[in-house]
């Protein structure tokens, strides 16, 4: 593509015209802040800015409406995380009867909030809709180890996320309904 | 190729024979294939289209086909289109006007794994029909396949995932209810089976029946309800069950030991050798951040084909044991530094009179370490031996010799063909007081005739080992060594094959590879510089030891080389 470089007009070339243009902006802001009393700033922390939906704050783990931890320790978020902030300990071979037909739940799930860059890749890649970037943007702590959030803290901060699909329960219901039809092994 | 039915005794002139090598075209690329190729047993059978495609470098997706298993042809994934040359009435190929042979495209596709090639055949693996067939096969397979990828261990090495991405449709048309089957079934003591994920390729059945010889698995029921099961009254517990986990293209058969331990894409795979017996199966060590998660076999047609036994496969956990020896100990039991201890030890050994030193080297040490130990023994005039380890052999892979490097110990002169024959002499020598210094590498000699009271009579007991035992407890100088996964080296298997292996994890604490500190010790003793690297050490060994003449470290490659036994 060819960039047009038009010649500036005589008014645009004058020094004072540019000064006047800048002064117009200044005056507009002055009018808005002092006369109309609508400053662009916010008196943080007494007033907090409104966080838009879809804001990429801190990532937290969620439970579904039945209280089940949605994360199944697939470790995709650990793999895709660019700064490697997520560290998951998979459950290991001991069969955990509390998991039901889901079979897998992480033994430990840590996110180092100081490494996290809030990109949202973990939320995007999660196949179980278990991790979401929520509204928190100010995370503070007194030490680096305090800023490594473990699974309990992440679940507590994540809360409940409504799951309209409920894939695992549906599978369990279907399997029960078919109980006499599919083969059982001798 | 039909011959006339009259006069069968007379050889016919008119029946042409197929030449031993002929040309086949795969996707326009010409490749020369032999008429007969070895099958899963090694017998020569007609070359199939899939072998011709692989020879041409074209990957045809397949599930049930495996070069080391008998052909089944039930998955239909390798369907390809082909054309055969048109022959005239005189059995000569007809030509097009432009001189190319005239090809009749077959009206229907053929499975590449079971269809033999013929001279002049053209195979098309990327036509719209072939692509539609692959999409169709995948669609059928995915109809009842559960949505288990997040929890399935096979994720990352699953052929269904890979082919679905490469050859499948993006959207599903399936709105009905999937057929549900038993999940988390303990098929054997080491195998977990998930019936819903099974695509019924029958690789596990063919492997267990034909390769292992233990006919334990079969398919129950039919149609959408088909399931793999063990025959009633038979257990799936032979010593090769975990190979079916490698063979299974999906996550239906998974290892109970590796279940939910780690995702496979995180594992660093290091080429190594199994050390549980003298066969030396080639393996890949799957490790992440200095912890070993599993062993998987590597293909080596001269040693273990594509398999390994379950006992060797699960024998990795001891490497990460917390009681591994980590610190160098000097006389009096205090922790020392390597450099100081090696210098002191060299001085002490140098002063030992000839004939008063004995050296017991384990047949689990690498060739390079045994070479250096032999040099040490020659320098000190020591009497040497190794400890034999015998066990049960089996017809397939397992050797009765449970030492990975017995032949290496023999070829490098550390023991006689009958291993352990010198041990009573050494014991007697210590008892008489003739032997005052004993060097033990990698063995617990208190279990093989040298009681602790006997060892207490020695002036100097130098022990190098990995795990603490009765001998290390009595050592004056304790030098912590490395497991095979923590160092590089080579082993010689029972058939004389020298195979190299690489380092997968870091040794704990201050443990060092034995060849490294032995080279340093020898250089203190002899004053000559140590070999600068393992490759140089191997090449030096190959020059000095007649059995290893002509071998080089790089020449060993991935499959090893035969020594001159």
Interface residues (C-beta under 8 A of the other chain):
Chain A: X72 X73 X74 X75 X76 X78 X79 X90 X91 X92 X93 X95 X101 X102 X103 X104 X127 X128 X167 X171 X174 X175 X178 X181 X182 X183 X184 X185 X186
Chain B: X146 X147 X149 X150 X151 X155 X177 X178 X179 X180 X181 X182 X183 X184 X185 X195 X220 X221 X225 X227 X229 X232 X256 X257 X258 X259 X260 X261 X262 X263 X265 X266
